[in-house]
């Protein structure tokens, strides 16, 4: 599916995404009937993939998702995780900076008042958690998803080219497999 990078259709259908996560966790086996193109699970009698709309005549269903497809999935998840965790740690950093600022204010301005110190600890605990949740779980989640999907689309195109090259014989090997036409006599003969 070249040109998939600009498509709004995600490479992993929601159903496949959930199933692959279960397979990686060891909660589900890698067996079933999957679209031969995008590997979304398809029913026993289905002729069209519900995700990519390719027919079973175009891409024969497969009984297992190939191992190299899991590599794409794991890389996508790792990218998402790195971005989300980076934003969450930035949120913790903001909470820590606020804590240090309040402690400094309490020491230099209020002679290390117990109430200021208690407030600073509350800001560290609550603020760090809130900022980590907002930045990691809200902002980082969306940015991580977008980055991972863009990179996955590029990797999918390369995966697709490699897979097509493996599945389809080259023109030369097809020509070698075709029988030569029968010749009935010498050139220019009878």
SULDA-V357537 format. One line per field, one symbol per residue. burial: b if it has 9 or more other ideal C-beta (glycine too) atoms within 8 Angstrom, else e. A space follows every 10 residues. Layout:
burial->???
//
This chain:
burial->eeebeeeeee bbbebbbebb ebbbeeeeee eebbbbbbbb bbeeebeebb bbebebeebe bbeebeeebb ebbbbbbebb bbbbbbbbbb bbebbbebbe ebbebbbeee eeeeebbebb bbbbbebbbb bbbbbbbbbb bebbbebbbb bbbbbbbebb eeeeeeeeee eeebeeeeee eeeeeeeeee
//
